Amino acid sequence: MSFTVLVPARLASTRLPDKPLADIAGVPMVARVAQRAAQSGAARVVVAADHASILAACHTHGVEAILTRQDHPSGSDRLAEACEQLGLDGDAVVVNVQGDEPLIDPALIDAVAAALLARPDAAMSTAVHAIDSVADYLNPNVVKAVLDAQGNALYFSRAPIPWWRDGAAPGVPPVQLPSPAPLRHIGIYGYRAGFVRRFPSLPPSPLETIEALEQLRALWHGHRIAVHVSDAAPGPGVDTPEDLARVRALFGAAN
């Protein structure tokens, strides 16, 4: 199994300024992410940075990094440029690991890559895990996914799907989950490099605009997304100062 991990890293963050450079037990967060990704089966791990300070931090800690444009509208556009800079073959498999996931499980990275490598008919892969609380099922910030019999994504939504028609009285929130359990989307993606390069040129779909979920663009245009069902939820990501404090405490407890 041969694949490349790309970690897009953007310096600007409204909720946590200079997030990629946030210190976690003496190492900047983006380098922590790359170090975790290097524990997977990836042949290469590369940070796609938008600022020289990220590039310098990565090089200080022995992490390969390239400088990409600052004006990319999304992480997908940054990935497309990175694939071009690295000269990746169109059939090469790339796993996009978010730069704010310092506790990502290397086995999950391998599973997402394997899901795509096993499915030549799919352009992308991703991961989900079973939801175990009604609160998460109803939370619009928790993205849900439904799959077909072959493990392809049928749809992603912020709404509670599938909706259990008989699980509650009309207008009353359910108090228990449907069975089988609904699935929570995990924000990690595998791509074929050729598809990554084409993706930014695909017109955004109405569903993507409504749900604010970029992966719906691929489904809208008829591309299959193979889905790995994980047995466990991923480690906590970092979006806020509170998240950062939680992750720092976990690293401190482990060392």
N, C-alpha and C positions, 0 to 999 in steps of 0.2 A: 504494500500500500504506500504510494508516494503522493504527497500533497504538501502545499505551502500554507503556512498561517500568515495572514496579514492582519495587523493591528492598527486601524486608523486612529489617529490621535490629534485632537484639535485643542489648541491652547485656550480659546475663549469658552467660558461656561458661565451662565448667568447665576446658577445656584452655588457653584463652587469654583471661584476664580483659579486659573492655572491648575486645573484638576489633574492633568497628566503628570505634573511635577510634584503633586502632594506626597509628602514624606510618609513612608510606611516602614517602620523599623529600619531607618537609615537608607532606604532605597526608594527612588521615585516610583509612583504607582504604575506608570506605563512600563517601566522596566520589570516590576513585579509581575505584571500580566505576561510579558514576553518570556520571563523565566519560567512561569507556570506552563505556558504553551510549549516551551522547549522540552518539557517532560512528556509531551505527547509523542506520537510517532511521526511528527512532521519532519520532512527533510530540511526545511528552512523556516525560520520565523523572522518576519521583517515588520518593523513599525513604519507606517506611512504617516509622517508628521507634517504639520502645517507651519512649524516654526523652528527656527534654528536652535532655540533653547531646548526643545524636546530632542532634537537630533543630538545635541551635545550631551544631554543627560543619558541618552541611550548608549552612546559611544563610551561614556565614562564607565558604564556597567557592563560593557561587552555585548551589547545588544545591537544587532544590525538594524539600521534605520535609513530611510530615504526621505528627502524633502519634497513635498508636494505643494501644489498651489494653495493659497489661503482662501480663495474665493469659491471653493466648491460648495454647492448648495446642500449636499448630503454626503454621508459616509460612502454611499455607493459610487458617487462620482470620484471620490478620493481613491477608492479601490480600483476603479477603472484606470486612473492615471498610474497607480502603482503597478498594475499588471503590464501596462505599456512600458514603464521604465525598466521593469525586471525582464521584459522580453518573454513572458510566459506563453507557452503554446496554447492555442485555443482550447484544446482538450484537457489541459492541466487543471487539477482540482485545487481550489483555493478555499480555505476556511477563514471566515471573517470573525475574529474574536474581538469583542468590544474592549476599548482601552480602559474601562472602569470596572473590570471584573478580575481583581487580583487574586480571588480565591477559586477561579474556574477550575473544574476537574479536568485534568488532561485526558482522562478516559472519555469524557463527553466530546472533546474535540475529535478524538479518534473515531467515535461512533458516528458523528455527523459526516466526517470524511468518508467513512465506510458506506454509509447510507447512499451517498451520491455515486461512489465508485461501483456499487452494486446495481445501479439503475441507469443504464445508458440512455433511457428515454426521458430522464429528468434533467432539468437545467439547474436546479437548486436542491438543497437539502436543509433541514433545520431540525429542531428537537422540541419535545413537549414532555410534560409529566402530569400525573393525575392530581387534580385539585382535591384537597381534603377538608375544605371549610366552605360553608355557605357564604361567608363574608367575602372570600376571594372570588367565588363564583359570581357574585353580584357586583364586584368592584370593577368599574370601567377602566381602571389603570392596570388591571390584570387581563392580558389579552388571551382569549380563548381560541382553540382550534378544533375543527372537526375533520375527520379523515375518512377516506373510502376504504374498501376491503383490501386494497393493495398497499395501504399505508401512505397514499398521497394526500396532501392537504386539499380539502374541498373548500374551506373558507376559514378566515381568521376574523375575529370580531371582539370589540370591547363589550358587547352585550353578552348576557349569560346564555351561551349556546352549548349543546342543544337545550332548548327550553322544555322542561318537564310539564306537559300540559296538565296532568292530574296531580302535580305535586303541591299545589296550593289553591286556595279559593281565589276567584278573580279579584285582582287588585291587591292581593295580600302576598308579600314576599314568601318564598318557600322557607321552611325551617330545616329541611334536609336535602341532600344532594340526590340527583338522579343516579340510577345505576344502569350501565357502568358509569364510573365517575367522569365528569367533564375534564377536558385537558387544558392545561395552561401552557401557553407558548413560551419557550425559552429563547432569548434573543441572540442566537448564534446561527450562522448560515454557512453552508457550503455552496460553492458556485463552480461552474466550468469557466475558465478565464475568458474564453470567447464570449460567453453570455454576460459576464461582468462588463466587458467593454461595450456591448450593445445596449445594456440595460438603461443607461442614462438617456439614450435616444428614443426609448419607448415613450409614447405619450402617457402622462399620468391618467389613471382610470378614475371614473366618478366614485367608485367604491373606496379607492385609496384616499381620495379627498375627503369623503364623508367620515371614514373611520380613522384617518390620519395613521394609516398602516401601509408602509411602502411595499411590503411583500404582496399586497393585493394587486399591484401593477402586473407582476409576473402571471398570476392566475388569470387576470382579466385578458391578457394577451395570449392565453392558451398554453403557457409553460407549466410543466409539472414540477411540484415541490415534494420530494421524498422526505418523509418524517420519521425520525428516530424517537421511540417512546422510552424515556428514561425512567428508571426505577426511583430516582431521587430528585428532589428539587436542587437547583444550583446553589452555590454559596452566594452570600449577599454581595450585590454590586454597590457602587459608590456614586450617588447622585447629589447628596447633601452633606453639610458638615457633620450631621448626626450619623450618617452612614459611614463617613470616614472614621469617626471616633470608634464606631462599633468594629470596623475592620482592623483598626490599629490595636484595639484591645485583643482581638483574636490572634493577631500576629504576636503580640506581647506574651499572651498565654502559652503560645507554642514554642517560644524561645526562652 
